[in-house]
Amino acid sequence: MGSSADTPEFAVTALARWWEGEGKATYPEANQLLVLADSAGSIGYRPRMWKQQLQEQLSDRYGLTVVAWNSPTGCSKWNPIEHRLFNYMSLN
């Protein structure tokens, strides 16, 4: 998926590859992208690298308006996708 050890670059590269491979085809009329993220570490709302990578790799490259919603640190239960997966994760 990626070779960077830096979390923001890796995360945004994964999002960009998803958009290129599936997102554009699935949502051809989309001009905005909502990113739900936990605020922990380097993908929080303050680190500039996260914002810069979102701008360069998604907004500028694909002409998307990117809205990054950061839940409070450690509160991934606020993420509706992860919330649905908690019971499966606890089985492991």
Secondary structure, 3 states (H helix, E strand, C coil): CCCCCCHHHHHHHHHHHHHHHHHHHHCCCCCEEEEEEECCHHHCCCCHHHHHHHHHHHHHHHCCEEEEEEECCCCHHHCHHHHHHHHHHHHC
